[in-house]
Amino acid sequence: MQHVYTLTSLHLRGAWVTIGVFDGVHRGHQALLRDFVAEAHAHAAPAVVVTFYPHPAEVLSNRRAPFYLTSPEEKARLIAALGVDVLLTHPFDEDVARQPAQVFMQALKAHLGLRRLWVGYDFALGRGREGDIPTLRRLGETLGYTVHVVEAYRLDGEVVSSTRVRQTLAAGQVRQAARLLGRLYALPGQVVPGEGRGRRLGFPTANLATWPKRMVPASGVYACYADLAEGTFPAVVNIGVRPTFEQGDAAPRIEAHLLDFSGDLYGRRLTLRFVARLRAERRFPSAEALAAQIARDVAQARTVLAAEPASRAAAPVPSLG
């Protein structure tokens, strides 16, 4: 897949194009993109995805809380796995937000030779979202493209959306998030030095520093898989403020105790994939009581992860069946 960051770098003919943020590349996105690619290729046309970074909500709503489900690089890898030919990650800023829909569509026609546009049922673009589906169809009559509208993707009667995925993660419902995503929610980062408390308790932990804009599941203790360059390891992960030791407004931390692993992780890249929430974070009367609970967490995590083998959980974009 060719991945570009400026529209002017592209010079295509007869492209089929779909436009969206595609944050998370969830099951609904996957279904749309699979069908889109298959139809485009059946008509011997290049399948082009136009997405945006930063997220329009970050620019237009001044949204600052961590909410991204995927980084631009992760999103590109997931989209590439679906057979897309070209991905344009278009910069989004106030100037783009003020651009009339007609101007943007004219640019797509000029650089992509746009012939067929696929959009979601609630899609709109351009200044004040003026480029709704009826408007895009009218523009298509002038510019020479047609519009195909994709209805909402539902799972067990529920519309699958990035917003819904964020809601499940905010509630610690990582199993439900995985159902909506079609894969385990992944949180990549770099291991940074901690205070060594886990080691003193007999459960050494890797402290994970993540992209500040990346959404982190709710505070609690989770059964996870930890992916390193040399393989995947079961893990117990605590997200929170460590109330047994910290007082006041401590910053939340992500601490992973890797099972069946020994070695120095400082400075290394590590990705956590969340299988299940085991319990809420809480304060214990002593370090000894906390250590006893962690031992129970480890035993429970082994049971949970044995029922969800890493080989089955590893597929980045599984079939929707």
C-alpha positions in Angstrom: 0.0 0.0 0.0 1.2 3.5 -0.8 0.9 5.9 2.1 1.1 9.6 1.4 0.4 12.8 3.4 -0.4 15.3 0.7 -3.0 15.1 -2.0 -0.8 16.9 -4.5 1.6 14.0 -4.5 -1.0 11.8 -6.1 -1.9 11.6 -9.8 -4.4 8.8 -10.5 -7.1 8.0 -12.9 -10.5 6.5 -12.3 -10.0 6.0 -8.5 -12.6 4.7 -6.2 -12.4 6.7 -3.0 -13.8 6.4 0.5 -13.4 9.2 3.1 -13.4 9.0 6.9 -11.4 9.2 10.1 -11.4 5.4 10.6 -10.1 5.7 14.1 -9.7 2.2 15.6 -10.5 0.5 12.2 -13.3 -1.3 14.0 -15.6 -4.0 12.6 -17.8 -1.5 10.8 -14.7 0.1 9.1 -13.4 -3.3 8.2 -16.7 -4.4 6.6 -16.9 -1.2 4.6 -13.2 -1.3 3.5 -13.3 -5.0 2.5 -16.4 -4.5 0.3 -15.0 -1.2 -1.1 -11.7 -2.8 -2.1 -13.4 -5.8 -3.6 -15.7 -3.7 -5.7 -13.0 -1.3 -6.8 -10.7 -4.1 -7.9 -13.5 -5.8 -9.7 -13.8 -2.7 -11.8 -10.0 -2.5 -12.3 -9.9 0.7 -10.2 -7.4 1.8 -7.5 -9.0 1.7 -4.0 -8.0 5.0 -2.2 -8.8 5.8 1.4 -8.7 9.4 2.5 -8.4 9.9 6.2 -7.4 12.8 8.4 -4.9 13.7 11.2 -5.4 15.3 13.6 -8.9 14.1 14.3 -11.4 16.7 13.3 -12.8 16.6 16.9 -9.4 17.6 18.2 -9.4 20.7 15.9 -13.0 21.7 15.9 -14.0 20.9 19.5 -10.6 21.5 21.1 -10.7 18.0 22.5 -7.6 17.4 24.7 -8.4 14.3 26.7 -6.7 11.2 25.4 -9.2 9.6 23.0 -7.4 8.2 19.9 -7.9 4.4 19.5 -5.0 4.1 17.0 -2.0 6.3 16.0 -1.8 7.3 12.4 0.9 4.6 11.9 -1.2 1.8 13.5 -4.3 2.9 11.5 -2.2 2.7 8.3 -1.1 -0.8 9.1 -4.6 -2.0 9.8 -5.9 -0.4 6.6 -3.1 -1.9 4.5 -4.0 -5.3 5.8 -7.5 -4.9 4.1 -6.0 -4.6 0.6 -6.3 -0.8 0.1 -4.0 0.5 -2.7 -3.4 4.1 -1.5 -3.9 5.8 1.8 -3.9 9.5 2.1 -3.5 10.8 5.6 -4.7 14.4 4.9 -3.6 17.1 7.4 -6.7 18.6 9.2 -6.6 22.2 10.4 -8.8 25.2 10.6 -8.2 26.0 6.9 -9.3 22.6 5.8 -12.3 22.8 8.1 -13.3 26.1 6.4 -12.9 24.8 2.9 -16.1 24.5 0.9 -17.1 20.9 0.0 -17.0 21.7 -3.7 -13.3 22.8 -3.5 -12.3 19.6 -1.7 -14.2 17.4 -4.1 -12.7 19.2 -7.1 -9.2 18.5 -5.7 -10.0 14.8 -5.3 -11.2 14.8 -8.9 -8.1 16.6 -10.2 -5.6 14.4 -8.3 -7.4 11.0 -8.1 -9.6 11.0 -11.1 -12.4 10.3 -8.7 -15.0 8.0 -10.4 -16.9 6.4 -7.4 -17.2 7.7 -3.9 -18.1 5.5 -0.9 -19.3 7.1 2.3 -21.1 6.2 5.5 -24.7 6.9 6.0 -24.1 9.9 8.3 -21.1 11.3 6.4 -20.6 15.0 5.7 -17.5 17.2 4.9 -16.6 20.7 4.2 -17.4 24.1 5.8 -20.2 23.6 8.4 -20.6 20.0 7.2 -22.2 21.4 4.1 -21.1 18.5 2.0 -23.8 16.0 3.1 -24.8 13.1 0.9 -27.4 15.0 -1.3 -24.8 17.7 -1.9 -22.1 15.2 -2.7 -24.4 13.6 -5.2 -25.2 16.9 -6.9 -21.5 17.7 -7.1 -20.9 14.3 -8.6 -23.2 15.1 -11.5 -21.0 18.0 -12.4 -17.6 16.5 -11.6 -18.3 13.1 -13.0 -18.4 10.7 -10.1 -21.2 8.7 -8.4 -21.9 8.1 -4.7 -22.4 4.8 -2.9 -23.8 5.1 0.7 -22.9 2.4 3.2 -25.5 1.7 6.0 -24.6 1.4 9.6 -22.8 -1.8 10.6 -24.5 -3.5 13.5 -23.3 -6.2 15.9 -26.1 -8.0 17.8 -28.4 -5.1 16.9 -25.9 -2.4 18.1 -24.3 0.2 15.8 -20.6 -0.2 15.8 -18.8 3.1 16.1 -15.5 4.6 17.4 -17.5 6.5 20.0 -19.0 3.2 21.3 -15.5 1.7 21.5 -14.3 4.6 23.5 -17.3 4.3 25.9 -16.6 0.6 26.5 -12.9 1.3 27.2 -13.8 4.2 29.6 -15.9 1.7 31.5 -13.2 -0.9 31.6 -15.3 -3.2 29.4 -12.3 -4.4 27.3 -14.1 -7.7 26.2 -16.9 -5.6 24.7 -14.3 -3.3 23.1 -12.6 -6.3 21.5 -16.0 -7.5 20.1 -16.5 -4.1 18.5 -13.0 -3.8 17.2 -12.7 -7.4 15.9 -9.4 -7.7 17.9 -8.0 -7.0 21.3 -7.6 -3.4 22.2 -3.8 -2.7 22.0 -1.8 -0.1 23.9 1.8 0.3 22.7 4.5 2.2 24.5 8.0 2.3 25.9 9.1 0.9 29.2 10.4 3.6 31.5 12.0 3.3 35.0 9.6 3.1 38.0 10.1 3.1 41.7 10.8 -0.6 42.1 7.8 -1.2 44.4 6.6 -4.1 42.4 9.9 -5.9 42.6 10.0 -5.4 46.3 6.6 -7.0 46.5 7.8 -10.0 44.5 6.0 -8.9 41.3 8.4 -6.8 39.2 6.5 -4.5 36.8 7.3 -2.7 33.5 6.1 0.9 33.6 4.7 1.8 30.2 4.8 5.4 28.8 2.3 5.7 26.0 1.4 8.3 23.4 -0.3 11.1 25.5 -3.2 11.3 23.0 -3.9 7.5 23.2 -7.0 6.3 25.1 -6.2 4.2 28.1 -8.8 1.8 29.6 -10.4 2.7 32.9 -8.4 2.2 36.1 -8.3 -1.4 37.3 -6.4 -4.7 37.0 -6.5 -6.5 33.7 -5.4 -9.8 32.1 -3.4 -8.9 29.0 -1.0 -10.2 26.5 2.3 -8.3 26.3 4.0 -8.3 22.9 7.8 -7.9 22.7 10.1 -8.3 19.7 10.9 -11.9 20.9 7.4 -13.0 21.5 4.2 -12.7 23.4 3.8 -13.2 27.2 0.8 -13.3 29.5 0.6 -10.3 31.9 -1.3 -8.8 34.7 -1.6 -5.0 34.3 -2.6 -2.4 36.8 -3.9 1.0 35.5 -4.3 3.6 38.2 -2.9 5.7 41.0 -1.6 3.0 43.3 -3.8 4.1 46.3 -2.0 1.7 48.7 1.1 3.9 48.4 0.1 7.2 46.9 -1.8 10.0 48.6 -3.6 12.9 46.8 -3.8 13.4 43.1 -1.1 11.0 41.8 -0.8 10.7 38.1 -2.3 7.4 36.7 0.3 4.7 35.7 0.3 1.7 33.6 2.3 -1.2 35.2 2.6 -4.6 33.6 3.8 -7.7 35.4 4.9 -10.2 32.7 4.4 -13.8 33.6 7.0 -16.4 32.6 9.5 -13.6 31.6 12.8 -12.5 33.1 15.0 -9.8 31.8 15.6 -6.1 31.6 12.8 -4.2 29.7 13.9 -0.6 30.3 13.8 1.4 27.1 12.1 -1.3 25.1 8.9 -1.1 23.0 6.1 -3.1 24.5 2.4 -3.5 23.4 -0.3 -4.5 25.8 -3.4 -6.2 24.4 -6.4 -6.3 26.8 -8.3 -9.5 27.3 -10.4 -9.0 30.5 -10.8 -6.7 33.5 -10.2 -8.7 36.7 -11.1 -6.1 39.3 -11.2 -2.5 40.2 -8.2 -0.8 41.7 -8.4 -0.3 45.5 -6.4 0.6 48.6 -5.0 -2.3 50.7 -4.2 -2.0 54.4 -0.6 -3.1 53.9 2.0 -4.0 51.3 1.6 -7.6 52.4 -2.1 -7.6 51.7 -1.5 -6.1 48.3 1.0 -8.8 47.5 -1.4 -11.5 48.5 -4.1 -10.0 46.2 -1.6 -9.7 43.3 -0.9 -13.4 43.7 -4.6 -14.1 43.3 -4.7 -11.7 40.3 -1.9 -13.7 38.7 -3.7 -17.0 39.2 -7.0 -15.6 37.8 -5.2 -14.1 34.8 -3.6 -17.4 34.0 -7.1 -19.0 33.9 -8.6 -16.2 31.8 -5.7 -16.2 29.3 -5.7 -20.0 29.0 -9.2 -19.6 27.7 -8.1 -16.9 25.2 -4.8 -18.3 23.7 -2.4 -15.7 22.3 -2.5 -17.5 18.9 -6.2 -16.8 18.7 -6.0 -13.3 20.0 -3.1 -12.3 17.8 -4.8 -11.7 14.5 -4.8 -7.9 13.9 -7.8 -7.9 11.6 -9.7 -11.2 11.9 -12.4 -12.3 9.6 -15.8 -10.9 10.5 -17.4 -14.2 9.5 
